[in-house]
Amino acid sequence: MAAAGSVALPQPSTSQNSFLCFAGTLASRCQRTVWKARQQYALLTAFSKNLYPSFRARQVLAREMGLPESHIPEWFQNCRNREQSRQHAHSARSLPEEGHTRLCTQLSSAQLTILLQAFEKDLCLKYASRMKLAQETGLPEIAIHIWYQNRRACHPGRGRGRVRVQDSLV
């Protein structure tokens, strides 16, 4: 029994097609809107023309469908969110544009042998040594610099020790 002056909350529906609706601070249950095919077609047509329909356009859609106007903006918001999620998922899966990817440098066995021998002698080369290696291998200096960084990352904590036998090409 509700006290005098208090508002009685509606009892939750036991329907499986219901979800929580939040109106102000009071949570009440309302039926989930199940869109018919012709309603979805009309909404999708309107959505393709305008992602943010005016109040008047929403009223016209609601009248055509026989639904409250409040359902229309919710559908448009949900549709915009789904579209944004699809675009985000598609862009995450697609390959970056040409020029924005760094390709792996393919090393010949002769180049790799030279680099491994130099790496055994010194784990961290100065610029002049990298330039000398670049001339010997025919690789750009930056490729040698990155190769050394990657090689050191694969063998952390070794200090200035020697490369293990299984790492070399001998």
N, CA, C and O of each residue as an XYZ file, in Angstrom:
680
protein
N       0.841     -1.173      0.000
C       0.000      0.000      0.000
C       0.881      1.229      0.000
O       1.800      1.333      0.812
N       0.615      2.156     -0.895
C       1.398      3.374     -1.008
C       0.971      4.373      0.036
O      -0.220      4.497      0.323
N       1.920      5.091      0.614
C       1.626      6.123      1.608
C       1.007      7.319      0.904
O       1.141      7.478     -0.309
N       0.341      8.142      1.664
C      -0.314      9.306      1.079
C       0.734     10.238      0.468
O       1.736     10.552      1.110
N       0.509     10.672     -0.752
C       1.407     11.611     -1.418
C       2.559     10.935     -2.155
O       3.329     11.616     -2.833
N       2.701      9.604     -2.041
C       3.788      8.932     -2.746
C       3.274      8.362     -4.064
O       2.073      8.151     -4.234
N       4.160      8.127     -4.956
C       3.807      7.602     -6.268
C       4.044      6.102     -6.268
O       5.111      5.643     -5.859
N       3.073      5.342     -6.715
C       3.213      3.894     -6.782
C       3.910      3.531     -8.087
O       3.509      3.984     -9.160
N       4.946      2.719     -7.992
C       5.663      2.263     -9.178
C       4.907      1.126     -9.826
O       4.350      0.282     -9.123
N       4.869      1.079    -11.143
C       4.228     -0.044    -11.802
C       5.017     -1.321    -11.547
O       6.240     -1.296    -11.410
N       4.308     -2.421    -11.486
C       4.944     -3.712    -11.253
C       5.668     -4.165    -12.516
O       5.172     -3.957    -13.624
N       6.853     -4.792    -12.355
C       7.577     -5.254    -13.537
C       6.784     -6.272    -14.323
O       6.073     -7.101    -13.757
N       6.914     -6.201    -15.629
C       6.259     -7.141    -16.512
C       7.044     -8.441    -16.523
O       8.268     -8.428    -16.399
N       6.363     -9.540    -16.667
C       7.049    -10.831    -16.733
C       7.326    -11.239    -18.167
O       7.821    -12.338    -18.419
N       7.011    -10.364    -19.104
C       7.232    -10.659    -20.508
C       8.723    -10.750    -20.815
O       9.520     -9.995    -20.257
N       9.105    -11.674    -21.704
C      10.497    -11.826    -22.081
C      10.945    -10.699    -23.007
O      12.145    -10.456    -23.134
N      10.032    -10.023    -23.642
C      10.375     -8.955    -24.573
C      10.393     -7.584    -23.915
O      10.188     -6.580    -24.596
N      10.632     -7.515    -22.622
C      10.651     -6.215    -21.962
C      12.062     -5.893    -21.485
O      12.898     -6.783    -21.324
N      12.305     -4.628    -21.267
C      13.583     -4.181    -20.762
C      13.348     -2.954    -19.895
O      12.253     -2.392    -19.895
N      14.372     -2.535    -19.155
C      14.213     -1.384    -18.278
C      14.201     -0.092    -19.074
O      15.038      0.117    -19.952
N      13.259      0.759    -18.766
C      13.223      2.106    -19.317
C      13.467      3.045    -18.150
O      12.924      2.835    -17.065
N      14.262      4.060    -18.353
C      14.554      4.995    -17.286
C      13.883      6.325    -17.587
O      14.253      7.016    -18.536
N      12.910      6.673    -16.786
C      12.212      7.937    -16.928
C      12.530      8.751    -15.681
O      11.993      8.484    -14.606
N      13.387      9.725    -15.824
C      13.804     10.503    -14.663
C      14.644      9.632    -13.756
O      15.602      9.002    -14.203
N      14.292      9.594    -12.486
C      15.035      8.766    -11.541
C      14.311      7.467    -11.246
O      14.877      6.570    -10.621
N      13.064      7.354    -11.687
C      12.287      6.148    -11.402
C      12.459      5.145    -12.544
O      12.261      5.478    -13.713
N      12.825      3.932    -12.195
C      12.975      2.895    -13.211
C      11.664      2.135    -13.316
O      11.142      1.637    -12.319
N      11.140      2.050    -14.519
C       9.915      1.290    -14.725
C      10.099      0.394    -15.936
O      10.971      0.644    -16.768
N       9.303     -0.624    -16.038
C       9.408     -1.548    -17.164
C       8.457     -1.103    -18.258
O       7.341     -0.656    -17.996
N       8.931     -1.238    -19.503
C       8.060     -0.967    -20.633
C       8.321     -2.031    -21.689
O       9.386     -2.648    -21.721
N       7.358     -2.228    -22.526
C       7.480     -3.254    -23.550
C       8.507     -2.843    -24.589
O       8.590     -1.675    -24.971
N       9.269     -3.788    -25.032
C      10.226     -3.539    -26.103
C       9.453     -3.391    -27.405
O       8.531     -4.157    -27.683
N       9.834     -2.411    -28.186
C       9.152     -2.185    -29.461
C       9.647     -3.205    -30.469
O      10.848     -3.311    -30.716
N       8.736     -3.945    -31.045
C       9.062     -4.895    -32.100
C       8.616     -4.249    -33.409
O       7.426     -4.034    -33.638
N       9.585     -3.947    -34.256
C       9.300     -3.248    -35.496
C       8.865     -4.226    -36.574
O       9.506     -5.254    -36.791
N       7.783     -3.899    -37.240
C       7.321     -4.703    -38.368
C       8.156     -4.354    -39.597
O       8.834     -3.327    -39.627
N       8.101     -5.210    -40.600
C       8.917     -5.030    -41.799
C       8.629     -3.695    -42.482
O       9.560     -3.003    -42.894
N       7.363     -3.324    -42.608
C       7.035     -2.066    -43.274
C       7.499     -0.871    -42.454
O       7.880      0.154    -43.019
N       7.471     -0.989    -41.109
C       7.962      0.088    -40.254
C       9.483      0.240    -40.406
O      10.007      1.349    -40.515
N      10.164     -0.895    -40.408
C      11.624     -0.851    -40.568
C      11.997     -0.252    -41.917
O      12.939      0.534    -42.018
N      11.254     -0.629    -42.948
C      11.526     -0.093    -44.273
C      11.352      1.426    -44.282
O      12.183      2.148    -44.833
N      10.273      1.906    -43.670
C      10.021      3.352    -43.623
C      11.115      4.060    -42.819
O      11.575      5.134    -43.207
N      11.525      3.466    -41.715
C      12.573      4.075    -40.889
C      13.917      4.079    -41.614
O      14.639      5.076    -41.585
N      14.250      2.971    -42.260
C      15.513      2.903    -42.989
C      15.543      3.875    -44.164
O      16.581      4.465    -44.466
N      14.406      4.035    -44.820
C      14.311      4.990    -45.920
C      14.544      6.405    -45.395
O      15.293      7.181    -45.988
N      13.896      6.731    -44.282
C      14.070      8.058    -43.679
C      15.508      8.236    -43.192
O      16.074      9.323    -43.308
N      16.099      7.171    -42.649
C      17.475      7.233    -42.146
C      18.463      7.470    -43.282
O      19.445      8.192    -43.111
N      18.207      6.863    -44.444
C      19.112      7.054    -45.579
C      19.061      8.495    -46.092
O      20.032      8.981    -46.672
N      17.948      9.169    -45.882
C      17.820     10.555    -46.323
C      18.390     11.534    -45.298
O      19.007     12.535    -45.662
N      18.178     11.237    -44.016
C      18.592     12.170    -42.968
C      18.855     11.391    -41.674
O      17.972     10.703    -41.163
N      20.078     11.510    -41.154
C      20.423     10.804    -39.912
C      19.793     11.450    -38.687
O      19.611     10.798    -37.658
N      19.455     12.744    -38.800
C      18.868     13.486    -37.687
C      17.575     14.151    -38.155
O      17.578     15.329    -38.511
N      16.465     13.396    -38.156
C      15.215     13.974    -38.660
C      14.673     15.042    -37.702
O      14.914     15.001    -36.495
N      13.940     15.992    -38.273
C      13.343     17.067    -37.478
C      12.183     16.515    -36.656
O      11.729     15.389    -36.858
N      11.724     17.333    -35.736
C      10.589     16.929    -34.909
C       9.369     16.647    -35.779
O       8.637     15.684    -35.549
N       9.160     17.496    -36.776
C       8.022     17.323    -37.683
C       8.135     16.002    -38.451
O       7.144     15.285    -38.587
N       9.319     15.675    -38.948
C       9.517     14.424    -39.682
C       9.287     13.224    -38.765
O       8.711     12.222    -39.189
N       9.733     13.320    -37.515
C       9.496     12.222    -36.562
C       8.018     12.057    -36.271
O       7.533     10.935    -36.123
N       7.290     13.175    -36.188
C       5.849     13.102    -35.954
C       5.145     12.414    -37.118
O       4.252     11.592    -36.914
N       5.549     12.752    -38.327
C       4.931     12.149    -39.517
C       5.197     10.648    -39.532
O       4.287      9.857    -39.780
N       6.464     10.246    -39.262
C       6.801      8.814    -39.217
C       5.990      8.094    -38.147
O       5.456      7.012    -38.391
N       5.899      8.687    -36.977
C       5.156      8.061    -35.878
C       3.682      7.904    -36.239
O       3.076      6.874    -35.946
N       3.113      8.912    -36.866
C       1.700      8.854    -37.257
C       1.487      7.756    -38.294
O       0.507      7.015    -38.213
N       2.397      7.640    -39.274
C       2.282      6.613    -40.318
C       2.351      5.213    -39.723
O       1.689      4.294    -40.204
N       3.153      5.056    -38.676
C       3.363      3.733    -38.091
C       2.429      3.421    -36.934
O       2.332      2.273    -36.501
N       1.748      4.431    -36.439
C       0.851      4.207    -35.312
C       1.602      3.980    -34.005
O       1.157      3.202    -33.161
N       2.720      4.644    -33.836
C       3.537      4.517    -32.629
C       3.735      5.874    -31.983
O       3.570      6.901    -32.643
N       4.085      5.900    -30.709
C       4.390      7.181    -30.072
C       5.640      7.814    -30.700
O       6.562      7.107    -31.110
N       5.661      9.125    -30.769
C       6.784      9.850    -31.367
C       8.081      9.581    -30.604
O       9.153      9.652    -31.204
N       8.027      9.279    -29.322
C       9.222      9.066    -28.507
C      10.025      7.837    -28.949
O      11.219      7.744    -28.667
N       9.374      6.897    -29.641
C      10.082      5.705    -30.110
C      10.992      6.000    -31.302
O      11.997      5.318    -31.502
N      10.644      7.007    -32.084
C      11.367      7.299    -33.320
C      12.792      7.806    -33.051
O      13.732      7.282    -33.649
N      12.992      8.810    -32.168
C      14.367      9.263    -31.932
C      15.248      8.170    -31.341
O      16.444      8.113    -31.624
N      14.658      7.304    -30.520
C      15.427      6.191    -29.957
C      15.902      5.262    -31.071
O      17.049      4.815    -31.062
N      15.019      4.970    -32.031
C      15.410      4.101    -33.137
C      16.536      4.742    -33.940
O      17.506      4.073    -34.297
N      16.409      6.043    -34.227
C      17.442      6.739    -34.999
C      18.776      6.748    -34.240
O      19.831      6.546    -34.841
N      18.730      6.979    -32.935
C      19.958      6.981    -32.144
C      20.610      5.597    -32.171
O      21.822      5.478    -32.352
N      19.800      4.560    -31.991
C      20.335      3.195    -32.036
C      20.922      2.877    -33.410
O      21.966      2.233    -33.511
N      20.253      3.327    -34.454
C      20.730      3.060    -35.810
C      22.040      3.795    -36.079
O      22.948      3.240    -36.698
N      22.140      5.038    -35.618
C      23.401      5.780    -35.776
C      24.532      5.080    -35.039
O      25.645      4.978    -35.555
N      24.249      4.595    -33.830
C      25.270      3.885    -33.054
C      25.701      2.598    -33.745
O      26.890      2.285    -33.791
N      24.742      1.854    -34.282
C      25.089      0.620    -35.001
C      25.938      0.932    -36.229
O      26.911      0.234    -36.511
N      25.570      1.975    -36.950
C      26.319      2.367    -38.149
C      27.744      2.772    -37.778
O      28.697      2.412    -38.468
N      27.881      3.512    -36.700
C      29.205      3.936    -36.245
C      30.039      2.727    -35.822
O      31.234      2.668    -36.111
N      29.416      1.763    -35.141
C      30.130      0.550    -34.731
C      30.585     -0.244    -35.945
O      31.704     -0.755    -35.972
N      29.721     -0.349    -36.947
C      30.088     -1.069    -38.171
C      31.268     -0.401    -38.866
O      32.198     -1.073    -39.312
N      31.224      0.917    -38.954
C      32.313      1.638    -39.619
C      33.613      1.481    -38.845
O      34.677      1.317    -39.441
N      33.531      1.531    -37.508
C      34.729      1.380    -36.683
C      35.301     -0.028    -36.835
O      36.516     -0.192    -36.950
N      34.443     -1.038    -36.836
C      34.903     -2.421    -36.984
C      35.503     -2.632    -38.370
O      36.504     -3.333    -38.516
N      34.894     -2.031    -39.383
C      35.411     -2.177    -40.745
C      36.766     -1.509    -40.886
O      37.665     -2.075    -41.508
N      36.934     -0.330    -40.332
C      38.217      0.375    -40.459
C      39.297     -0.332    -39.656
O      40.466     -0.278    -40.037
N      38.948     -0.989    -38.563
C      39.940     -1.719    -37.777
C      40.419     -2.956    -38.530
O      41.575     -3.356    -38.395
N      39.533     -3.565    -39.326
C      39.895     -4.778    -40.051
C      40.599     -4.484    -41.362
O      41.369     -5.312    -41.849
N      40.349     -3.324    -41.937
C      40.908     -3.052    -43.248
C      42.391     -2.720    -43.140
O      42.871     -2.277    -42.097
N      43.095     -2.940    -44.224
C      44.520     -2.643    -44.263
C      44.735     -1.140    -44.334
O      43.935     -0.428    -44.941
N      45.792     -0.657    -43.727
C      46.067      0.774    -43.831
C      46.336      1.165    -45.279
O      46.702      0.330    -46.106
N      46.150      2.440    -45.568
C      46.352      2.925    -46.928
C      47.816      2.777    -47.326
O      48.707      2.694    -46.481
N      48.035      2.749    -48.625
C      49.391      2.611    -49.140
C      50.229      3.787    -48.659
O      49.773      4.931    -48.659
N      51.449      3.495    -48.252
C      52.325      4.528    -47.745
C      52.263      4.675    -46.239
O      53.111      5.345    -45.649
N      51.266      4.056    -45.601
C      51.131      4.149    -44.159
C      51.585      2.876    -43.459
O      51.504      2.788    -42.234
N      52.057      1.899    -44.204
C      52.539      0.665    -43.594
C      54.033      0.554    -43.801
O      54.570      0.968    -44.829
N      54.675      0.004    -42.833
C      56.108     -0.225    -42.954
C      56.292     -1.691    -43.280
O      55.908     -2.567    -42.504
N      56.880     -1.950    -44.427
C      57.089     -3.325    -44.831
C      58.326     -3.889    -44.149
O      59.270     -3.158    -43.849
N      58.313     -5.182    -43.907
C      59.457     -5.870    -43.327
C      60.567     -5.946    -44.365
O      60.317     -6.271    -45.526
N      61.789     -5.647    -43.949
C      62.919     -5.749    -44.863
C      63.306     -7.214    -45.000
O      63.605     -7.877    -44.006
N      63.299     -7.714    -46.216
C      63.692     -9.088    -46.467
C      65.205     -9.134    -46.616
O      65.770     -8.472    -47.486
N      65.855     -9.912    -45.769
C      67.311    -10.000    -45.782
C      67.752    -11.284    -46.467
O      67.167    -12.349    -46.268
N      68.793    -11.159    -47.276
C      69.382    -12.359    -47.875
C      70.251    -13.033    -46.820
O      70.547    -12.443    -45.781
N      70.652    -14.251    -47.088
C      71.495    -14.970    -46.114
C      72.843    -14.280    -45.960
O      73.402    -14.270    -44.863
N      73.375    -13.705    -47.029
C      74.658    -12.997    -46.941
C      74.521    -11.747    -46.063
O      75.387    -11.471    -45.232
N      73.428    -10.991    -46.252
C      73.202     -9.805    -45.428
C      73.023    -10.183    -43.963
O      73.567     -9.532    -43.071
N      72.253    -11.244    -43.727
C      72.011    -11.690    -42.357
C      73.300    -12.149    -41.692
O      73.509    -11.883    -40.509
N      74.163    -12.827    -42.426
C      75.448    -13.273    -41.889
C      76.290    -12.075    -41.458
O      76.872    -12.081    -40.373
N      76.356    -11.050    -42.305
C      77.126     -9.842    -41.988
C      76.561     -9.167    -40.738
O      77.310     -8.766    -39.847
N      75.242     -9.047    -40.684
C      74.610     -8.393    -39.533
C      74.833     -9.187    -38.247
O      75.122     -8.600    -37.204
N      74.704    -10.510    -38.310
C      74.905    -11.332    -37.118
C      76.349    -11.256    -36.622
O      76.590    -11.193    -35.417
N      77.302    -11.262    -37.543
C      78.706    -11.148    -37.141
C      78.964     -9.799    -36.474
O      79.671     -9.729    -35.469
N      78.399     -8.741    -37.023
C      78.561     -7.415    -36.424
C      77.858     -7.355    -35.069
O      78.357     -6.720    -34.139
N      76.706     -8.009    -34.952
C      75.958     -8.008    -33.695
C      76.733     -8.758    -32.610
O      76.687     -8.374    -31.442
N      77.447     -9.826    -32.990
C      78.262    -10.573    -32.025
C      79.362     -9.688    -31.452
O      79.707     -9.804    -30.276
N      79.913     -8.804    -32.281
C      80.994     -7.933    -31.835
C      80.478     -6.791    -30.967
O      81.084     -6.443    -29.953
N      79.334     -6.207    -31.384
C      78.822     -5.040    -30.664
C      77.292     -5.037    -30.743
O      76.714     -5.075    -31.830
N      76.641     -4.990    -29.560
C      75.175     -5.012    -29.526
C      74.557     -3.657    -29.863
O      73.391     -3.577    -30.249
N      75.346     -2.594    -29.713
C      74.807     -1.251    -29.961
C      75.802     -0.475    -30.811
O      76.854     -0.062    -30.324
N      75.473     -0.280    -32.060
C      76.373      0.386    -32.997
C      76.138      1.890    -33.018
O      75.016      2.364    -32.844
N      77.206      2.616    -33.232
C      77.128      4.059    -33.457
C      76.766      4.298    -34.917
O      76.781      3.377    -35.734
N      76.444      5.534    -35.227
C      76.002      5.887    -36.573
C      77.047      5.525    -37.633
O      76.697      4.978    -38.679
N      78.324      5.824    -37.373
C      79.376      5.555    -38.359
C      79.470      4.061    -38.661
O      79.659      3.672    -39.813
N      79.340      3.221    -37.630
C      79.396      1.775    -37.827
C      78.181      1.283    -38.605
O      78.289      0.375    -39.429
N      77.024      1.886    -38.338
C      75.813      1.500    -39.079
C      75.948      1.881    -40.548
O      75.522      1.130    -41.426
N      76.532      3.030    -40.820
C      76.737      3.462    -42.215
C      77.689      2.511    -42.940
O      77.488      2.195    -44.113
N      78.739      2.052    -42.223
C      79.685      1.102    -42.821
C      78.968     -0.213    -43.145
O      79.160     -0.785    -44.217
N      78.134     -0.686    -42.197
C      77.347     -1.907    -42.438
C      76.364     -1.707    -43.591
O      76.134     -2.622    -44.382
N      75.792     -0.523    -43.682
C      74.851     -0.235    -44.757
C      75.540     -0.357    -46.114
O      74.953     -0.878    -47.063
N      76.785      0.121    -46.213
C      77.523     -0.001    -47.462
C      77.857     -1.461    -47.768
O      77.799     -1.882    -48.923
N      78.209     -2.235    -46.732
C      78.554     -3.645    -46.933
C      77.347     -4.477    -47.359
O      77.459     -5.353    -48.216
N      76.206     -4.198    -46.758
C      75.020     -5.026    -47.013
C      74.149     -4.494    -48.144
O      73.364     -5.239    -48.732
N      74.285     -3.215    -48.444
C      73.413     -2.624    -49.457
C      72.051     -2.262    -48.911
O      71.113     -2.044    -49.678
N      71.926     -2.194    -47.584
C      70.670     -1.830    -46.934
C      70.738     -0.375    -46.484
O      71.831      0.151    -46.278
N      69.596      0.283    -46.329
C      69.620      1.633    -45.772
C      70.042      1.596    -44.298
O      69.822      0.606    -43.601
N      70.642      2.678    -43.847
C      71.104      2.750    -42.450
C      69.956      2.546    -41.478
O      70.131      1.899    -40.446
N      68.782      3.086    -41.787
C      67.637      2.958    -40.874
C      67.214      1.497    -40.739
O      66.773      1.086    -39.666
N      67.338      0.712    -41.796
C      66.972     -0.712    -41.724
C      67.918     -1.441    -40.773
O      67.495     -2.322    -40.024
N      69.196     -1.074    -40.804
C      70.168     -1.695    -39.901
C      69.888     -1.260    -38.466
O      69.942     -2.068    -37.539
N      69.591      0.018    -38.298
C      69.255      0.538    -36.960
C      68.062     -0.217    -36.373
O      68.101     -0.634    -35.215
N      67.012     -0.393    -37.160
C      65.810     -1.094    -36.695
C      66.107     -2.572    -36.467
O      65.605     -3.156    -35.506
N      66.914     -3.190    -37.333
C      67.269     -4.592    -37.156
C      67.977     -4.785    -35.816
O      67.695     -5.740    -35.092
N      68.897     -3.877    -35.491
C      69.603     -3.950    -34.205
C      68.635     -3.780    -33.040
O      68.725     -4.505    -32.049
N      67.726     -2.843    -33.149
C      66.737     -2.654    -32.077
C      65.915     -3.916    -31.877
O      65.728     -4.364    -30.746
N      65.427     -4.486    -32.958
C      64.623     -5.701    -32.862
C      65.440     -6.858    -32.308
O      64.945     -7.645    -31.501
N      66.676     -6.960    -32.737
C      67.543     -8.049    -32.277
C      67.812     -7.925    -30.776
O      67.784     -8.918    -30.050
N      68.072     -6.694    -30.318
C      68.290     -6.490    -28.883
C      67.026     -6.800    -28.088
O      67.102     -7.333    -26.981
N      65.867     -6.470    -28.648
C      64.597     -6.731    -27.967
C      64.340     -8.236    -27.852
O      63.719     -8.692    -26.892
N      64.815     -8.998    -28.828
C      64.634    -10.460    -28.792
C      65.564    -11.115    -27.773
O      65.323    -12.247    -27.355
N      66.619    -10.415    -27.372
C      67.605    -10.965    -26.447
C      67.825    -10.008    -25.285
O      68.926     -9.480    -25.127
N      66.792     -9.772    -24.460
C      66.946     -8.797    -23.377
C      67.848     -9.330    -22.262
O      67.938    -10.536    -22.037
N      68.505     -8.412    -21.579
C      69.279     -8.763    -20.398
C      70.589     -9.472    -20.684
O      71.206    -10.004    -19.761
N      71.025     -9.496    -21.913
C      72.268    -10.192    -22.223
C      73.475     -9.288    -22.048
O      74.615     -9.750    -22.106
N      73.235     -8.024    -21.837
C      74.349     -7.098    -21.694
C      75.169     -7.068    -22.957
O      74.612     -6.992    -24.053
N      76.482     -7.124    -22.833
C      77.356     -7.125    -24.005
C      77.907     -8.515    -24.255
O      79.018     -8.670    -24.762
N      77.130     -9.523    -23.899
C      77.579    -10.908    -24.078
C      77.556    -11.336    -25.534
O      77.216    -10.548    -26.416
N      77.914    -12.573    -25.778
C      77.994    -13.121    -27.137
C      76.642    -13.687    -27.546
O      75.835    -14.052    -26.691
N      76.395    -13.759    -28.829
C      75.182    -14.344    -29.365
C      75.282    -15.850    -29.233
O      76.346    -16.425    -29.462
N      74.177    -16.499    -28.862
C      74.173    -17.950    -28.721
C      74.390    -18.595    -30.080
O      74.079    -18.003    -31.113
N      74.926    -19.811    -30.075
C      75.261    -20.510    -31.312
C      74.020    -20.732    -32.175
O      74.094    -20.585    -33.395
N      72.869    -21.085    -31.565
C      71.686    -21.362    -32.373
C      71.121    -20.092    -33.017
O      70.325    -20.190    -33.951
N      71.515    -18.892    -32.538
C      71.043    -17.654    -33.140
C      71.816    -17.286    -34.401
O      71.306    -16.549    -35.244
N      72.991    -17.770    -34.534
C      73.808    -17.397    -35.687
C      73.543    -18.352    -36.850
O      72.910    -19.395    -36.681
N      74.025    -17.990    -38.003
C      73.798    -18.817    -39.191
C      74.904    -19.823    -39.409
O      74.857    -20.556    -40.396
N      75.881    -19.896    -38.554
C      77.034    -20.779    -38.745
C      76.626    -22.216    -38.668
O      77.466    -23.104    -38.807
